[in-house]
Amino acid sequence: MKRLRSDRWIRYYKPETKEWIAFFKFRGMGDCGTYFRYQPSEQNLPVLVEIRAKLECDGTEAYSADEVPTTWKQYEVPFD
């Protein structure tokens, strides 16, 4: 899994599922932020398939970069 890291953005590609993950932590412990999951389209371009977010940084429901924040609110992905 290749990762591109900054202080808050964690981005990586999962070759076993052909997914791109972008996780923006509002702070280091990972208890708030936004999570995006992309899969390839038929043209092999990234298509957003999942959005999750937790805007309140309250010290609960913390996730590492490798985990899907399943307890965070999931938002509807806009499709054409």
N, C-alpha and C positions, 0 to 999 in steps of 0.2 A: 504494500500500500504506500504510494508516494504522497507525501504531505507538503503543503505549503503553509507555513505558519507566520503569523504576526502576533502582536500582543493580544489581540482579541479575536481575530479571524482564524479559524481552523478549517482548512480545505483539503480534501483528499479524494482520491479515486479508489474504488473498490473493484478490482478486476474480476473477482469471483461473481459479482452481481452486475458488473458493468454500470455502476452507479457513481455519481459525483455527489459528495456531501459538502455542504458549507454550514458551519456552525459559528455564529457570532455570539460570543459570551460578553455580556455587559460587564462582568467582573470575573476574576480568575477562578473562583470556586465553581462556576457553571450552574448557579442556581437561578439564573435569569438570562434571557437572550433570545435569539432566533435561530431556527434550524431549517435548512432547505435540503431537499433530496431531489436529484435529477436522474433521469434515465435516458438512454439514447432513443431518438426517433428512428423511423425507417430510413431517413437520410443520414443517420448517425450524428445528429445534432442533439445537444442536451435539451431535455424537456422537463420543466418543473412538475413533479408529481406529489410532493408533500411539503407543507409548511406547518411548523409548530412554533409557538412563542410563549414566553412567560415574561411579562413586563415588570413584575414586582420582584425586586431583589430582597427576599426575606429570609434567606438562609436555609430554605427547605427545597426539596426536589432538585438537588444538585446532580449534574451529569458530567461525566468525562467526555472528551472528544470522540471516543470510540462508541459511546452509547447513544441510542435513540431516546430523546426525552419524551417517552410515551405518556407521562402524566401531564405534560404541558398541553395547553389548548391547541387543537388542530384546526387549521383554517382551510376553507374551501379553495382549491386551486382553480384559477380562471382558465377555462379551456375555450378554444375557438369553436 
